[in-house]
Amino acid sequence: MEIDVVIKEVVDTKQGVNETTGNEWKFVTYRGESDDRTQQSLIFEVWDGRDGRISRLNLEVGKKYKVFLDIEARKTKEGRWFNKLSAWNARLITE
């Protein structure tokens, strides 16, 4: 899925080390707002593995991007379902 959004804020940043593999991980959660008349908000994550995706995408608050998302349904320990949005690419939109 792709959507045009203006990055409104960096919501959270988390990092750690995978106990099994010893590999470091990091992800940043962003809040974006659609650029159409509805101006709907969405929350999405950018995961940083070996590819340096967070640095490569370099998303900045206040700028408009075409964001490419993977959508995955997840289930909590309590049995509730939710959708997880993860950005795998983004392109700055210049007007």
C-alpha positions as CSV (number, residue, x, y, z in Angstrom):
1,M,0.0,0.0,0.0
2,E,1.2,3.5,-0.6
3,I,-0.1,6.8,0.8
4,D,1.0,10.4,0.7
5,V,1.5,11.7,4.3
6,V,3.0,14.7,6.1
7,I,5.1,13.6,9.0
8,K,3.6,15.2,12.1
9,E,5.8,13.8,14.9
10,V,8.1,11.1,16.0
11,V,6.0,9.2,18.6
12,D,8.6,6.7,19.9
13,T,12.0,5.1,19.4
14,K,12.9,1.8,20.8
15,Q,16.1,-0.3,20.5
16,G,17.6,-3.5,21.9
17,V,19.4,-6.7,21.2
18,N,17.7,-9.9,20.1
19,E,18.4,-12.5,22.9
20,T,18.6,-15.4,20.5
21,T,20.8,-14.0,17.7
22,G,22.6,-11.2,19.5
23,N,21.7,-8.8,16.6
24,E,20.8,-5.2,17.5
25,W,17.4,-3.9,16.5
26,K,15.7,-0.5,16.5
27,F,12.4,1.0,15.3
28,V,10.9,4.4,15.2
29,T,7.2,5.1,15.3
30,Y,5.9,8.1,13.3
31,R,2.5,9.8,13.2
32,G,1.6,11.0,9.7
33,E,-1.4,12.9,8.4
34,S,-2.9,12.3,5.0
35,D,-2.6,15.2,2.6
36,D,-6.2,15.0,1.3
37,R,-9.2,16.9,2.5
38,T,-9.9,14.3,5.3
39,Q,-6.5,14.8,6.9
40,Q,-6.6,11.4,8.7
41,S,-3.8,10.4,11.0
42,L,-2.0,7.1,10.9
43,I,0.8,5.5,13.0
44,F,3.5,3.5,11.3
45,E,6.9,2.1,12.2
46,V,10.2,2.0,10.4
47,W,12.4,-1.0,11.5
48,D,16.1,-0.7,11.2
49,G,17.9,-4.0,10.7
50,R,21.1,-4.6,8.8
51,D,19.9,-2.3,5.9
52,G,20.0,0.9,7.9
53,R,16.5,1.8,6.8
54,I,15.9,4.5,9.4
55,S,18.9,6.5,8.2
56,R,18.2,5.7,4.5
57,L,14.6,7.0,4.6
58,N,15.6,10.0,6.8
59,L,11.9,11.0,7.5
60,E,11.6,14.5,8.8
61,V,8.8,16.1,10.7
62,G,6.9,18.6,8.6
63,K,7.8,17.1,5.2
64,K,5.5,15.3,2.8
65,Y,6.4,11.7,1.6
66,K,4.9,9.0,-0.4
67,V,5.2,6.1,2.1
68,F,5.1,2.5,1.1
69,L,3.6,0.3,3.8
70,D,3.2,-3.4,4.7
71,I,0.0,-4.1,6.6
72,E,0.0,-7.0,9.0
73,A,-2.8,-8.2,11.4
74,R,-1.4,-9.1,14.8
75,K,-2.9,-10.6,17.9
76,T,-2.2,-9.5,21.5
77,K,-1.7,-11.8,24.4
78,E,-5.2,-10.9,25.5
79,G,-6.6,-12.1,22.2
80,R,-7.4,-8.7,20.6
81,W,-6.5,-8.1,17.0
82,F,-4.9,-5.0,15.6
83,N,-3.2,-3.8,12.4
84,K,0.5,-3.0,12.3
85,L,1.8,-0.7,9.6
86,S,5.5,-0.9,8.7
87,A,7.1,1.4,6.1
88,W,9.6,-0.3,3.8
89,N,10.3,2.7,1.6
90,A,9.5,6.4,1.3
91,R,10.1,9.2,-1.2
92,L,10.1,12.9,-0.5
93,I,7.4,14.7,-2.4
94,T,8.6,18.1,-3.6
95,E,6.0,20.6,-4.9
